[in-house]
């Protein structure tokens, strides 16, 4: 009898955790609680048009409702005012759900979460960062992408007649 009660409690607790994680992500994906706000695009095509028009790199963040480290990245890193400000100023941010955007995830070689892929407006790969990163590490990733973007632009300008 005690074993049955234990299994029942474990099942209910697991169901509640999965349900609350799913509800929190679906209702408010990547909206940090610190007051920092990133206006995420949900569609890669429309975001790409903006990236080309503004000559900014695409910052594609893959997450999922069941991914604990995705939620940690959202809260602690993407929720940081400095990180959010840098993303808003220098990138065209896109948030995609790994479970729904499977075709894009496969094309961009996303195999584990969270995953950040940064592309030039011409779709050249700048960064493919997998896993949780703290504020310092994520800022370094963003700065690295911006440096590579600048290098690519300089090379293209130097090649023009």
C-alpha positions as a Markdown table, in Angstrom:
| # | Residue | x | y | z |
|---|---|---|---|---|
| 1 | Unk | 0.0 | 0.0 | 0.0 |
| 2 | Unk | 2.8 | 2.4 | 0.9 |
| 3 | Unk | 4.5 | 1.6 | -2.5 |
| 4 | Unk | 1.3 | 2.5 | -4.3 |
| 5 | Unk | 0.9 | 5.8 | -2.5 |
| 6 | Unk | 4.5 | 6.6 | -3.2 |
| 7 | Unk | 4.1 | 5.9 | -7.0 |
| 8 | Unk | 0.8 | 7.9 | -7.0 |
| 9 | Unk | 2.4 | 10.9 | -5.3 |
| 10 | Unk | 5.4 | 10.7 | -7.7 |
| 11 | Unk | 3.1 | 10.6 | -10.7 |
| 12 | Unk | 1.0 | 13.5 | -9.6 |
| 13 | Unk | 4.1 | 15.6 | -8.7 |
| 14 | Unk | 5.7 | 14.9 | -12.1 |
| 15 | Unk | 2.4 | 15.8 | -13.9 |
| 16 | Unk | 2.1 | 19.0 | -12.0 |
| 17 | Unk | 5.7 | 20.0 | -12.7 |
| 18 | Unk | 5.4 | 19.3 | -16.4 |
| 19 | Unk | 2.1 | 21.1 | -16.6 |
| 20 | Unk | 3.4 | 24.2 | -14.8 |
| 21 | Unk | 6.6 | 24.3 | -16.9 |
| 22 | Unk | 4.6 | 24.0 | -20.1 |
| 23 | Unk | 2.0 | 26.6 | -19.1 |
| 24 | Unk | 4.7 | 29.1 | -18.0 |
| 25 | Unk | 6.6 | 28.7 | -21.3 |
| 26 | Unk | 3.6 | 28.8 | -23.6 |
| 27 | Unk | 2.0 | 31.7 | -21.9 |
| 28 | Unk | 5.1 | 33.9 | -21.8 |
| 29 | Unk | 8.0 | 32.5 | -23.8 |
| 30 | Unk | 11.3 | 34.3 | -23.1 |
| 31 | Unk | 9.8 | 37.2 | -21.3 |
| 32 | Unk | 12.2 | 37.9 | -18.5 |
| 33 | Unk | 11.0 | 38.8 | -15.1 |
| 34 | Unk | 13.6 | 41.4 | -14.4 |
| 35 | Unk | 11.9 | 44.1 | -16.4 |
| 36 | Unk | 14.2 | 43.7 | -19.4 |
| 37 | Unk | 12.2 | 43.2 | -22.5 |
| 38 | Unk | 13.2 | 41.7 | -25.8 |
| 39 | Unk | 10.7 | 41.8 | -28.6 |
| 40 | Unk | 11.1 | 38.4 | -30.1 |
| 41 | Unk | 10.1 | 37.5 | -33.6 |
| 42 | Unk | 8.3 | 34.1 | -33.9 |
| 43 | Unk | 8.7 | 33.7 | -37.6 |
| 44 | Unk | 12.1 | 33.3 | -39.2 |
| 45 | Unk | 11.1 | 34.6 | -42.6 |
| 46 | Unk | 9.8 | 37.9 | -41.3 |
| 47 | Unk | 12.8 | 38.3 | -39.0 |
| 48 | Unk | 15.1 | 37.7 | -41.9 |
| 49 | Unk | 13.5 | 40.5 | -43.9 |
| 50 | Unk | 14.1 | 42.8 | -41.0 |
| 51 | Unk | 17.7 | 41.6 | -40.6 |
| 52 | Unk | 18.3 | 42.3 | -44.3 |
| 53 | Unk | 16.6 | 45.8 | -44.2 |
| 54 | Unk | 18.5 | 46.8 | -41.0 |
| 55 | Unk | 21.8 | 44.9 | -41.8 |
| 56 | Unk | 21.7 | 43.2 | -38.4 |
| 57 | Unk | 22.5 | 39.6 | -37.6 |
| 58 | Unk | 19.7 | 37.2 | -36.7 |
| 59 | Unk | 19.9 | 35.9 | -33.2 |
| 60 | Unk | 17.9 | 32.6 | -33.1 |
| 61 | Unk | 17.2 | 31.1 | -29.7 |
| 62 | Unk | 15.7 | 27.6 | -29.6 |
| 63 | Unk | 13.9 | 26.6 | -26.4 |
| 64 | Unk | 11.2 | 24.2 | -25.2 |
| 65 | Unk | 8.6 | 24.2 | -22.5 |
| 66 | Unk | 10.2 | 21.1 | -20.8 |
| 67 | Unk | 13.8 | 22.5 | -20.9 |
| 68 | Unk | 14.9 | 23.6 | -17.4 |
| 69 | Unk | 18.1 | 25.2 | -18.7 |
| 70 | Unk | 16.1 | 27.1 | -21.3 |
| 71 | Unk | 14.1 | 28.7 | -18.5 |
| 72 | Unk | 17.3 | 29.4 | -16.6 |
| 73 | Unk | 18.8 | 31.1 | -19.7 |
| 74 | Unk | 15.6 | 33.2 | -20.1 |
| 75 | Unk | 15.5 | 34.3 | -16.4 |
| 76 | Unk | 19.1 | 34.8 | -15.6 |
| 77 | Unk | 20.8 | 35.7 | -18.9 |
| 78 | Unk | 18.3 | 37.0 | -21.4 |
| 79 | Unk | 16.5 | 38.7 | -18.5 |
| 80 | Unk | 19.6 | 40.7 | -17.7 |
| 81 | Unk | 19.1 | 44.4 | -18.7 |
| 82 | Unk | 22.5 | 44.7 | -20.3 |
| 83 | Unk | 22.1 | 41.5 | -22.4 |
| 84 | Unk | 18.6 | 42.5 | -23.4 |
| 85 | Unk | 19.7 | 45.9 | -24.4 |
| 86 | Unk | 22.6 | 44.6 | -26.5 |
| 87 | Unk | 20.3 | 42.1 | -28.2 |
| 88 | Unk | 17.7 | 44.7 | -28.9 |
| 89 | Unk | 20.2 | 47.2 | -30.3 |
| 90 | Unk | 22.5 | 45.0 | -32.3 |
| 91 | Unk | 20.4 | 41.9 | -33.4 |
| 92 | Unk | 17.1 | 40.8 | -34.8 |
| 93 | Unk | 16.0 | 38.3 | -32.1 |
| 94 | Unk | 14.0 | 35.2 | -33.0 |
| 95 | Unk | 12.6 | 32.7 | -30.5 |
| 96 | Unk | 11.7 | 29.3 | -31.9 |
| 97 | Unk | 10.2 | 26.3 | -30.1 |
| 98 | Unk | 12.4 | 23.3 | -30.7 |
| 99 | Unk | 9.3 | 21.0 | -30.7 |
| 100 | Unk | 7.3 | 23.0 | -33.2 |
| 101 | Unk | 10.0 | 24.3 | -35.5 |
| 102 | Unk | 11.7 | 21.0 | -36.1 |
| 103 | Unk | 12.5 | 21.7 | -39.8 |
| 104 | Unk | 14.4 | 24.8 | -38.9 |
| 105 | Unk | 16.1 | 23.1 | -36.0 |
| 106 | Unk | 17.3 | 20.3 | -38.2 |
| 107 | Unk | 18.6 | 22.7 | -40.9 |
| 108 | Unk | 20.5 | 24.7 | -38.2 |
| 109 | Unk | 21.8 | 21.5 | -36.6 |
| 110 | Unk | 20.2 | 22.1 | -33.3 |
| 111 | Unk | 20.5 | 18.9 | -31.3 |
| 112 | Unk | 20.4 | 20.0 | -27.7 |
| 113 | Unk | 18.9 | 22.9 | -25.7 |
| 114 | Unk | 19.1 | 25.7 | -25.1 |
| 115 | Unk | 20.7 | 26.6 | -28.4 |
| 116 | Unk | 21.6 | 30.0 | -29.8 |
| 117 | Unk | 22.4 | 30.3 | -33.5 |
| 118 | Unk | 23.5 | 33.7 | -34.9 |
| 119 | Unk | 23.5 | 34.3 | -38.7 |
| 120 | Unk | 24.4 | 37.2 | -40.9 |
| 121 | Unk | 21.6 | 38.7 | -42.9 |
| 122 | Unk | 23.0 | 36.6 | -45.8 |
| 123 | Unk | 22.5 | 33.5 | -43.6 |
| 124 | Unk | 26.3 | 32.9 | -43.0 |
| 125 | Unk | 26.8 | 31.2 | -39.6 |
| 126 | Unk | 28.4 | 33.4 | -37.0 |
| 127 | Unk | 27.8 | 31.4 | -33.8 |
| 128 | Unk | 26.3 | 28.1 | -32.8 |
| 129 | Unk | 26.2 | 28.1 | -29.0 |
| 130 | Unk | 24.6 | 25.1 | -27.2 |
| 131 | Unk | 23.8 | 25.0 | -23.5 |
| 132 | Unk | 23.2 | 27.5 | -20.7 |
| 133 | Unk | 25.5 | 30.5 | -20.6 |
| 134 | Unk | 25.7 | 33.1 | -17.8 |
| 135 | Unk | 25.6 | 36.8 | -18.5 |
| 136 | Unk | 29.4 | 37.1 | -19.0 |
| 137 | Unk | 29.6 | 34.1 | -21.3 |
| 138 | Unk | 26.6 | 35.1 | -23.3 |
| 139 | Unk | 27.8 | 38.6 | -23.8 |
| 140 | Unk | 31.1 | 37.2 | -25.1 |
| 141 | Unk | 29.2 | 35.0 | -27.5 |
| 142 | Unk | 27.2 | 38.1 | -28.7 |
| 143 | Unk | 30.4 | 40.2 | -29.0 |
| 144 | Unk | 32.1 | 37.4 | -30.9 |
| 145 | Unk | 29.2 | 37.3 | -33.4 |
| 146 | Unk | 29.3 | 41.0 | -33.9 |
| 147 | Unk | 33.1 | 41.0 | -34.5 |
| 148 | Unk | 32.7 | 38.2 | -37.1 |
| 149 | Unk | 29.9 | 40.1 | -38.8 |
| 150 | Unk | 32.1 | 43.2 | -39.0 |
| 151 | Unk | 35.0 | 41.1 | -40.4 |
| 152 | Unk | 32.7 | 39.6 | -43.1 |
| 153 | Unk | 31.4 | 43.0 | -44.1 |
| 154 | Unk | 34.9 | 44.4 | -44.3 |
| 155 | Unk | 36.0 | 41.5 | -46.5 |
| 156 | Unk | 33.0 | 42.0 | -48.8 |
| 157 | Unk | 33.7 | 45.7 | -49.2 |
| 158 | Unk | 37.4 | 45.0 | -49.9 |
| 159 | Unk | 36.4 | 42.6 | -52.7 |
| 160 | Unk | 34.2 | 45.2 | -54.4 |
| 161 | Unk | 35.8 | 46.9 | -57.5 |
